[in-house]
Amino acid sequence: MSLYDEMAADFALVLAEFGKPITINGQPHTALISEPAEAVSLQVGGLDVSRSFKAKVARSALPIMPRIGDALAYNHVTYHLRAVEDRPPHPIITLEVSL
């Protein structure tokens, strides 16, 4: 068994215990969710509040690689992908989303 196979098996156990349901482009998945962070920035016309977090998903669960701008729903809120960390052959895909 390769290191990546071991990582995939361990990540599957972590997802089974701590994973949260998400939806990517209408397809249900399970992800490990980081603590959402809120940020305030000064924009023309006032303050802009944004919320972001990272979701880690098993590569084997994604038939098509998500792209920047795709929709991700979590906890009844729809976010949009702003970064996709894809490092083949690593078994975990990290998705950074923002509101």
C-alpha positions as CSV (number, residue, x, y, z in Angstrom):
1,M,0.0,0.0,0.0
2,S,1.4,3.4,-1.0
3,L,1.6,6.4,1.2
4,Y,-1.2,8.1,-0.8
5,D,-3.4,5.0,-0.4
6,E,-2.8,5.1,3.4
7,M,-3.7,8.8,3.4
8,A,-6.9,8.2,1.5
9,A,-7.9,5.4,3.9
10,D,-7.2,7.6,7.0
11,F,-9.0,10.6,5.4
12,A,-12.1,8.4,4.8
13,L,-12.2,7.5,8.5
14,V,-11.9,11.1,9.5
15,L,-14.7,12.1,7.0
16,A,-16.9,9.3,8.4
17,E,-16.5,10.7,11.9
18,F,-16.2,14.5,11.4
19,G,-17.4,15.1,7.9
20,K,-20.2,17.6,7.1
21,P,-22.6,17.4,4.2
22,I,-22.0,19.8,1.4
23,T,-23.2,20.2,-2.2
24,I,-21.0,21.0,-5.1
25,N,-22.8,22.0,-8.3
26,G,-25.9,20.1,-7.1
27,Q,-24.0,16.9,-6.2
28,P,-23.9,15.8,-2.5
29,H,-20.5,15.2,-0.9
30,T,-19.0,14.9,2.6
31,A,-16.2,17.4,3.5
32,L,-14.0,18.3,6.4
33,I,-14.9,22.0,7.1
34,S,-12.6,24.5,8.6
35,E,-13.9,27.2,11.0
36,P,-15.6,29.9,8.9
37,A,-13.9,33.3,9.2
38,E,-15.5,36.6,8.7
39,A,-13.6,39.6,7.4
40,V,-14.5,43.3,6.9
41,S,-12.9,45.4,4.2
42,L,-13.4,49.0,3.3
43,Q,-15.0,49.4,-0.2
44,V,-16.3,52.4,-2.1
45,G,-19.6,53.2,-0.4
46,G,-18.9,51.5,2.9
47,L,-17.8,48.3,4.5
48,D,-17.9,44.8,2.9
49,V,-18.3,41.8,5.1
50,S,-17.3,38.4,3.7
51,R,-17.3,34.9,5.1
52,S,-14.9,32.2,3.9
53,F,-13.7,28.7,4.9
54,K,-11.9,25.7,3.5
55,A,-13.5,22.3,2.7
56,K,-11.4,19.2,2.2
57,V,-12.9,16.5,0.0
58,A,-11.7,13.1,-1.1
59,R,-10.4,13.1,-4.7
60,S,-12.1,9.8,-5.3
61,A,-15.5,11.4,-4.5
62,L,-15.2,14.0,-7.2
63,P,-16.0,12.7,-10.7
64,I,-15.2,16.1,-12.2
65,M,-12.7,18.6,-10.6
66,P,-14.5,21.7,-9.3
67,R,-13.5,25.0,-10.8
68,I,-13.2,28.5,-9.5
69,G,-16.6,30.1,-9.4
70,D,-18.5,26.9,-9.0
71,A,-21.3,26.8,-6.3
72,L,-20.8,25.0,-3.0
73,A,-23.7,24.8,-0.5
74,Y,-23.1,24.3,3.2
75,N,-25.5,24.7,6.1
76,H,-28.2,26.1,3.8
77,V,-25.9,28.9,2.4
78,T,-24.5,28.9,-1.1
79,Y,-20.8,30.0,-1.4
80,H,-18.6,30.2,-4.5
81,L,-15.2,28.6,-5.0
82,R,-12.3,31.1,-5.0
83,A,-9.4,28.6,-4.9
84,V,-9.0,24.9,-5.7
85,E,-5.9,23.1,-4.3
86,D,-5.2,20.1,-6.5
87,R,-1.9,18.3,-6.0
88,P,-2.0,15.0,-7.8
89,P,-1.6,12.2,-6.7
90,H,-2.6,13.6,-3.2
91,P,-6.0,12.1,-2.2
92,I,-7.4,15.3,-0.7
93,I,-8.7,18.3,-2.7
94,T,-8.9,21.5,-0.7
95,L,-11.6,24.0,-1.8
96,E,-11.6,27.6,-0.5
97,V,-15.0,29.3,-0.6
98,S,-16.3,32.7,0.1
99,L,-19.7,34.3,0.4
